Amino acid sequence: MRSVVTDMPGRPSTAHPSSLHNQFSMICAWSYLKVCSLAAPADWDAILKDRKVAFTSVGKSPELIRAELINERLEQLERESLVKKVDLLFQLCTPPKDFAPINNYAYDRERLLAIDNARHEIVHRDGMGKSIPNIEEDLEYISKTANFLMGPVNKKYGVQLNVIKVMNLPNPPEMIK
């Protein structure tokens, strides 16, 4: 499996489809959820309200219990689908109805689900070597989705996420060399 190679931040030039998608789903979507948990842990209360707490937690502060429950949920999310991560992110940071910060892009849950299912087929079933008809368009859609998802997080919590740092990419001048 090849790693993601970029000519410009966020623009894949060559990549094995599952490696790019795994980087996106495991790093971007999960990282945005982690940012939400750090910026405003209480926002997770509605999501965690039905979680069971061990009797041994009784002496702990509500903040510590919340932090432990959030961390448990984030660990679970590492193994869940991209769409589940995005759905949860939208529970925490619902984009405005006509939110469209990227030209020629509209979030489409069904398209993201189809791309995620194709990735799952490749990685976890017998999909290696199968042709992916719209791979370039799908990769571009995933890249735009990663950027789109940053918007609601930035707006709600007033943070500026740096994709280069989130994805642990080299700085642009280093990439040109």
SEPALO-558735 format. One record per residue (C-alpha): x, y, z; residue number from 1; residue in three letters. Coordinates in steps of 0.5 Angstrom, whole numbers, plus 500, padded with zeros to 3 digits. Example, Ala and Ser with C-alpha at 12.3 -4.5 7.8 and 13.67 -1.06 7.14 Angstrom:
SEPALO-558735
<site><xx>525</xx><yy>491</yy><zz>516</zz><num>1</num><residu>ALA</residu></site>
<site><xx>527</xx><yy>498</yy><zz>514</zz><num>2</num><residu>SER</residu></site>
This chain:
SEPALO-558735
<site><xx>500</xx><yy>500</yy><zz>500</zz><num>1</num><residu>MET</residu></site>
<site><xx>503</xx><yy>507</yy><zz>498</zz><num>2</num><residu>ARG</residu></site>
<site><xx>502</xx><yy>513</yy><zz>502</zz><num>3</num><residu>SER</residu></site>
<site><xx>499</xx><yy>519</yy><zz>501</zz><num>4</num><residu>VAL</residu></site>
<site><xx>503</xx><yy>524</yy><zz>496</zz><num>5</num><residu>VAL</residu></site>
<site><xx>501</xx><yy>531</yy><zz>496</zz><num>6</num><residu>THR</residu></site>
<site><xx>503</xx><yy>537</yy><zz>491</zz><num>7</num><residu>ASP</residu></site>
<site><xx>499</xx><yy>542</yy><zz>495</zz><num>8</num><residu>MET</residu></site>
<site><xx>496</xx><yy>541</yy><zz>502</zz><num>9</num><residu>PRO</residu></site>
<site><xx>490</xx><yy>537</yy><zz>501</zz><num>10</num><residu>GLY</residu></site>
<site><xx>491</xx><yy>535</yy><zz>494</zz><num>11</num><residu>ARG</residu></site>
<site><xx>493</xx><yy>528</yy><zz>493</zz><num>12</num><residu>PRO</residu></site>
<site><xx>497</xx><yy>527</yy><zz>487</zz><num>13</num><residu>SER</residu></site>
<site><xx>498</xx><yy>519</yy><zz>488</zz><num>14</num><residu>THR</residu></site>
<site><xx>495</xx><yy>515</yy><zz>493</zz><num>15</num><residu>ALA</residu></site>
<site><xx>492</xx><yy>508</yy><zz>494</zz><num>16</num><residu>HIS</residu></site>
<site><xx>485</xx><yy>509</yy><zz>495</zz><num>17</num><residu>PRO</residu></site>
<site><xx>484</xx><yy>506</yy><zz>502</zz><num>18</num><residu>SER</residu></site>
<site><xx>490</xx><yy>510</yy><zz>505</zz><num>19</num><residu>SER</residu></site>
<site><xx>488</xx><yy>517</yy><zz>503</zz><num>20</num><residu>LEU</residu></site>
<site><xx>481</xx><yy>515</yy><zz>505</zz><num>21</num><residu>HIS</residu></site>
<site><xx>483</xx><yy>512</yy><zz>512</zz><num>22</num><residu>ASN</residu></site>
<site><xx>488</xx><yy>518</yy><zz>513</zz><num>23</num><residu>GLN</residu></site>
<site><xx>481</xx><yy>522</yy><zz>512</zz><num>24</num><residu>PHE</residu></site>
<site><xx>477</xx><yy>518</yy><zz>516</zz><num>25</num><residu>SER</residu></site>
<site><xx>481</xx><yy>517</yy><zz>522</zz><num>26</num><residu>MET</residu></site>
<site><xx>485</xx><yy>523</yy><zz>522</zz><num>27</num><residu>ILE</residu></site>
<site><xx>481</xx><yy>529</yy><zz>520</zz><num>28</num><residu>CYS</residu></site>
<site><xx>474</xx><yy>527</yy><zz>522</zz><num>29</num><residu>ALA</residu></site>
<site><xx>476</xx><yy>524</yy><zz>528</zz><num>30</num><residu>TRP</residu></site>
<site><xx>481</xx><yy>530</yy><zz>530</zz><num>31</num><residu>SER</residu></site>
<site><xx>475</xx><yy>535</yy><zz>529</zz><num>32</num><residu>TYR</residu></site>
<site><xx>471</xx><yy>531</yy><zz>534</zz><num>33</num><residu>LEU</residu></site>
<site><xx>477</xx><yy>531</yy><zz>539</zz><num>34</num><residu>LYS</residu></site>
<site><xx>477</xx><yy>538</yy><zz>538</zz><num>35</num><residu>VAL</residu></site>
<site><xx>470</xx><yy>539</yy><zz>540</zz><num>36</num><residu>CYS</residu></site>
<site><xx>471</xx><yy>535</yy><zz>546</zz><num>37</num><residu>SER</residu></site>
<site><xx>477</xx><yy>539</yy><zz>548</zz><num>38</num><residu>LEU</residu></site>
<site><xx>474</xx><yy>546</yy><zz>546</zz><num>39</num><residu>ALA</residu></site>
<site><xx>467</xx><yy>544</yy><zz>550</zz><num>40</num><residu>ALA</residu></site>
<site><xx>466</xx><yy>538</yy><zz>553</zz><num>41</num><residu>PRO</residu></site>
<site><xx>459</xx><yy>539</yy><zz>556</zz><num>42</num><residu>ALA</residu></site>
<site><xx>457</xx><yy>539</yy><zz>549</zz><num>43</num><residu>ASP</residu></site>
<site><xx>458</xx><yy>532</yy><zz>549</zz><num>44</num><residu>TRP</residu></site>
<site><xx>453</xx><yy>531</yy><zz>555</zz><num>45</num><residu>ASP</residu></site>
<site><xx>447</xx><yy>530</yy><zz>550</zz><num>46</num><residu>ALA</residu></site>
<site><xx>451</xx><yy>524</yy><zz>547</zz><num>47</num><residu>ILE</residu></site>
<site><xx>453</xx><yy>521</yy><zz>553</zz><num>48</num><residu>LEU</residu></site>
<site><xx>447</xx><yy>522</yy><zz>557</zz><num>49</num><residu>LYS</residu></site>
<site><xx>445</xx><yy>514</yy><zz>557</zz><num>50</num><residu>ASP</residu></site>
<site><xx>452</xx><yy>512</yy><zz>558</zz><num>51</num><residu>ARG</residu></site>
<site><xx>453</xx><yy>507</yy><zz>564</zz><num>52</num><residu>LYS</residu></site>
<site><xx>458</xx><yy>509</yy><zz>569</zz><num>53</num><residu>VAL</residu></site>
<site><xx>462</xx><yy>504</yy><zz>573</zz><num>54</num><residu>ALA</residu></site>
<site><xx>460</xx><yy>504</yy><zz>581</zz><num>55</num><residu>PHE</residu></site>
<site><xx>468</xx><yy>506</yy><zz>582</zz><num>56</num><residu>THR</residu></site>
<site><xx>467</xx><yy>512</yy><zz>579</zz><num>57</num><residu>SER</residu></site>
<site><xx>462</xx><yy>515</yy><zz>584</zz><num>58</num><residu>VAL</residu></site>
<site><xx>467</xx><yy>519</yy><zz>588</zz><num>59</num><residu>GLY</residu></site>
<site><xx>470</xx><yy>522</yy><zz>581</zz><num>60</num><residu>LYS</residu></site>
<site><xx>468</xx><yy>529</yy><zz>579</zz><num>61</num><residu>SER</residu></site>
<site><xx>463</xx><yy>530</yy><zz>574</zz><num>62</num><residu>PRO</residu></site>
<site><xx>468</xx><yy>533</yy><zz>569</zz><num>63</num><residu>GLU</residu></site>
<site><xx>473</xx><yy>527</yy><zz>570</zz><num>64</num><residu>LEU</residu></site>
<site><xx>467</xx><yy>522</yy><zz>569</zz><num>65</num><residu>ILE</residu></site>
<site><xx>465</xx><yy>526</yy><zz>562</zz><num>66</num><residu>ARG</residu></site>
<site><xx>472</xx><yy>526</yy><zz>560</zz><num>67</num><residu>ALA</residu></site>
<site><xx>473</xx><yy>519</yy><zz>561</zz><num>68</num><residu>GLU</residu></site>
<site><xx>466</xx><yy>517</yy><zz>557</zz><num>69</num><residu>LEU</residu></site>
<site><xx>468</xx><yy>522</yy><zz>552</zz><num>70</num><residu>ILE</residu></site>
<site><xx>475</xx><yy>518</yy><zz>551</zz><num>71</num><residu>ASN</residu></site>
<site><xx>472</xx><yy>512</yy><zz>551</zz><num>72</num><residu>GLU</residu></site>
<site><xx>467</xx><yy>514</yy><zz>545</zz><num>73</num><residu>ARG</residu></site>
<site><xx>473</xx><yy>517</yy><zz>541</zz><num>74</num><residu>LEU</residu></site>
<site><xx>476</xx><yy>510</yy><zz>542</zz><num>75</num><residu>GLU</residu></site>
<site><xx>470</xx><yy>507</yy><zz>539</zz><num>76</num><residu>GLN</residu></site>
<site><xx>469</xx><yy>512</yy><zz>534</zz><num>77</num><residu>LEU</residu></site>
<site><xx>476</xx><yy>510</yy><zz>531</zz><num>78</num><residu>GLU</residu></site>
<site><xx>473</xx><yy>503</yy><zz>529</zz><num>79</num><residu>ARG</residu></site>
<site><xx>467</xx><yy>506</yy><zz>526</zz><num>80</num><residu>GLU</residu></site>
<site><xx>465</xx><yy>508</yy><zz>519</zz><num>81</num><residu>SER</residu></site>
<site><xx>466</xx><yy>515</yy><zz>517</zz><num>82</num><residu>LEU</residu></site>
<site><xx>459</xx><yy>517</yy><zz>516</zz><num>83</num><residu>VAL</residu></site>
<site><xx>458</xx><yy>515</yy><zz>523</zz><num>84</num><residu>LYS</residu></site>
<site><xx>464</xx><yy>520</yy><zz>525</zz><num>85</num><residu>LYS</residu></site>
<site><xx>461</xx><yy>526</yy><zz>521</zz><num>86</num><residu>VAL</residu></site>
<site><xx>454</xx><yy>524</yy><zz>523</zz><num>87</num><residu>ASP</residu></site>
<site><xx>456</xx><yy>525</yy><zz>530</zz><num>88</num><residu>LEU</residu></site>
<site><xx>460</xx><yy>531</yy><zz>528</zz><num>89</num><residu>LEU</residu></site>
<site><xx>454</xx><yy>535</yy><zz>525</zz><num>90</num><residu>PHE</residu></site>
<site><xx>450</xx><yy>533</yy><zz>532</zz><num>91</num><residu>GLN</residu></site>
<site><xx>456</xx><yy>537</yy><zz>536</zz><num>92</num><residu>LEU</residu></site>
<site><xx>457</xx><yy>543</yy><zz>530</zz><num>93</num><residu>CYS</residu></site>
<site><xx>451</xx><yy>543</yy><zz>526</zz><num>94</num><residu>THR</residu></site>
<site><xx>452</xx><yy>547</yy><zz>519</zz><num>95</num><residu>PRO</residu></site>
<site><xx>447</xx><yy>552</yy><zz>518</zz><num>96</num><residu>PRO</residu></site>
<site><xx>442</xx><yy>550</yy><zz>513</zz><num>97</num><residu>LYS</residu></site>
<site><xx>445</xx><yy>554</yy><zz>507</zz><num>98</num><residu>ASP</residu></site>
<site><xx>452</xx><yy>553</yy><zz>509</zz><num>99</num><residu>PHE</residu></site>
<site><xx>457</xx><yy>553</yy><zz>502</zz><num>100</num><residu>ALA</residu></site>
<site><xx>464</xx><yy>555</yy><zz>504</zz><num>101</num><residu>PRO</residu></site>
<site><xx>467</xx><yy>551</yy><zz>498</zz><num>102</num><residu>ILE</residu></site>
<site><xx>465</xx><yy>552</yy><zz>490</zz><num>103</num><residu>ASN</residu></site>
<site><xx>462</xx><yy>547</yy><zz>487</zz><num>104</num><residu>ASN</residu></site>
<site><xx>461</xx><yy>542</yy><zz>493</zz><num>105</num><residu>TYR</residu></site>
<site><xx>455</xx><yy>540</yy><zz>497</zz><num>106</num><residu>ALA</residu></site>
<site><xx>455</xx><yy>535</yy><zz>502</zz><num>107</num><residu>TYR</residu></site>
<site><xx>452</xx><yy>529</yy><zz>500</zz><num>108</num><residu>ASP</residu></site>
<site><xx>451</xx><yy>524</yy><zz>506</zz><num>109</num><residu>ARG</residu></site>
<site><xx>449</xx><yy>518</yy><zz>501</zz><num>110</num><residu>GLU</residu></site>
<site><xx>455</xx><yy>519</yy><zz>496</zz><num>111</num><residu>ARG</residu></site>
<site><xx>460</xx><yy>519</yy><zz>503</zz><num>112</num><residu>LEU</residu></site>
<site><xx>457</xx><yy>513</yy><zz>505</zz><num>113</num><residu>LEU</residu></site>
<site><xx>458</xx><yy>510</yy><zz>498</zz><num>114</num><residu>ALA</residu></site>
<site><xx>465</xx><yy>512</yy><zz>498</zz><num>115</num><residu>ILE</residu></site>
<site><xx>466</xx><yy>509</yy><zz>505</zz><num>116</num><residu>ASP</residu></site>
<site><xx>463</xx><yy>503</yy><zz>503</zz><num>117</num><residu>ASN</residu></site>
<site><xx>467</xx><yy>502</yy><zz>497</zz><num>118</num><residu>ALA</residu></site>
<site><xx>473</xx><yy>503</yy><zz>502</zz><num>119</num><residu>ARG</residu></site>
<site><xx>471</xx><yy>498</yy><zz>507</zz><num>120</num><residu>HIS</residu></site>
<site><xx>470</xx><yy>493</yy><zz>501</zz><num>121</num><residu>GLU</residu></site>
<site><xx>477</xx><yy>494</yy><zz>499</zz><num>122</num><residu>ILE</residu></site>
<site><xx>480</xx><yy>494</yy><zz>506</zz><num>123</num><residu>VAL</residu></site>
<site><xx>476</xx><yy>489</yy><zz>510</zz><num>124</num><residu>HIS</residu></site>
<site><xx>473</xx><yy>484</yy><zz>504</zz><num>125</num><residu>ARG</residu></site>
<site><xx>476</xx><yy>482</yy><zz>498</zz><num>126</num><residu>ASP</residu></site>
<site><xx>476</xx><yy>488</yy><zz>494</zz><num>127</num><residu>GLY</residu></site>
<site><xx>484</xx><yy>489</yy><zz>493</zz><num>128</num><residu>MET</residu></site>
<site><xx>485</xx><yy>490</yy><zz>485</zz><num>129</num><residu>GLY</residu></site>
<site><xx>478</xx><yy>492</yy><zz>484</zz><num>130</num><residu>LYS</residu></site>
<site><xx>477</xx><yy>498</yy><zz>479</zz><num>131</num><residu>SER</residu></site>
<site><xx>474</xx><yy>504</yy><zz>482</zz><num>132</num><residu>ILE</residu></site>
<site><xx>471</xx><yy>507</yy><zz>476</zz><num>133</num><residu>PRO</residu></site>
<site><xx>470</xx><yy>515</yy><zz>479</zz><num>134</num><residu>ASN</residu></site>
<site><xx>477</xx><yy>515</yy><zz>484</zz><num>135</num><residu>ILE</residu></site>
<site><xx>479</xx><yy>522</yy><zz>482</zz><num>136</num><residu>GLU</residu></site>
<site><xx>472</xx><yy>525</yy><zz>483</zz><num>137</num><residu>GLU</residu></site>
<site><xx>472</xx><yy>521</yy><zz>489</zz><num>138</num><residu>ASP</residu></site>
<site><xx>478</xx><yy>523</yy><zz>492</zz><num>139</num><residu>LEU</residu></site>
<site><xx>477</xx><yy>530</yy><zz>490</zz><num>140</num><residu>GLU</residu></site>
<site><xx>470</xx><yy>530</yy><zz>494</zz><num>141</num><residu>TYR</residu></site>
<site><xx>474</xx><yy>527</yy><zz>500</zz><num>142</num><residu>ILE</residu></site>
<site><xx>479</xx><yy>532</yy><zz>500</zz><num>143</num><residu>SER</residu></site>
<site><xx>473</xx><yy>538</yy><zz>499</zz><num>144</num><residu>LYS</residu></site>
<site><xx>469</xx><yy>534</yy><zz>505</zz><num>145</num><residu>THR</residu></site>
<site><xx>475</xx><yy>534</yy><zz>510</zz><num>146</num><residu>ALA</residu></site>
<site><xx>475</xx><yy>542</yy><zz>508</zz><num>147</num><residu>ASN</residu></site>
<site><xx>468</xx><yy>543</yy><zz>509</zz><num>148</num><residu>PHE</residu></site>
<site><xx>468</xx><yy>539</yy><zz>516</zz><num>149</num><residu>LEU</residu></site>
<site><xx>473</xx><yy>544</yy><zz>518</zz><num>150</num><residu>MET</residu></site>
<site><xx>468</xx><yy>550</yy><zz>517</zz><num>151</num><residu>GLY</residu></site>
<site><xx>463</xx><yy>548</yy><zz>523</zz><num>152</num><residu>PRO</residu></site>
<site><xx>468</xx><yy>546</yy><zz>528</zz><num>153</num><residu>VAL</residu></site>
<site><xx>472</xx><yy>553</yy><zz>526</zz><num>154</num><residu>ASN</residu></site>
<site><xx>465</xx><yy>557</yy><zz>527</zz><num>155</num><residu>LYS</residu></site>
<site><xx>462</xx><yy>554</yy><zz>533</zz><num>156</num><residu>LYS</residu></site>
<site><xx>469</xx><yy>554</yy><zz>537</zz><num>157</num><residu>TYR</residu></site>
<site><xx>473</xx><yy>559</yy><zz>534</zz><num>158</num><residu>GLY</residu></site>
<site><xx>479</xx><yy>555</yy><zz>533</zz><num>159</num><residu>VAL</residu></site>
<site><xx>483</xx><yy>555</yy><zz>526</zz><num>160</num><residu>GLN</residu></site>
<site><xx>485</xx><yy>548</yy><zz>524</zz><num>161</num><residu>LEU</residu></site>
<site><xx>491</xx><yy>547</yy><zz>520</zz><num>162</num><residu>ASN</residu></site>
<site><xx>490</xx><yy>542</yy><zz>516</zz><num>163</num><residu>VAL</residu></site>
<site><xx>498</xx><yy>541</yy><zz>515</zz><num>164</num><residu>ILE</residu></site>
<site><xx>499</xx><yy>540</yy><zz>522</zz><num>165</num><residu>LYS</residu></site>
<site><xx>493</xx><yy>536</yy><zz>523</zz><num>166</num><residu>VAL</residu></site>
<site><xx>495</xx><yy>531</yy><zz>517</zz><num>167</num><residu>MET</residu></site>
<site><xx>502</xx><yy>532</yy><zz>519</zz><num>168</num><residu>ASN</residu></site>
<site><xx>504</xx><yy>534</yy><zz>512</zz><num>169</num><residu>LEU</residu></site>
<site><xx>511</xx><yy>538</yy><zz>511</zz><num>170</num><residu>PRO</residu></site>
<site><xx>510</xx><yy>545</yy><zz>510</zz><num>171</num><residu>ASN</residu></site>
<site><xx>509</xx><yy>548</yy><zz>503</zz><num>172</num><residu>PRO</residu></site>
<site><xx>516</xx><yy>550</yy><zz>501</zz><num>173</num><residu>PRO</residu></site>
<site><xx>518</xx><yy>543</yy><zz>503</zz><num>174</num><residu>GLU</residu></site>
<site><xx>513</xx><yy>540</yy><zz>499</zz><num>175</num><residu>MET</residu></site>
<site><xx>516</xx><yy>544</yy><zz>492</zz><num>176</num><residu>ILE</residu></site>
<site><xx>523</xx><yy>542</yy><zz>493</zz><num>177</num><residu>LYS</residu></site>
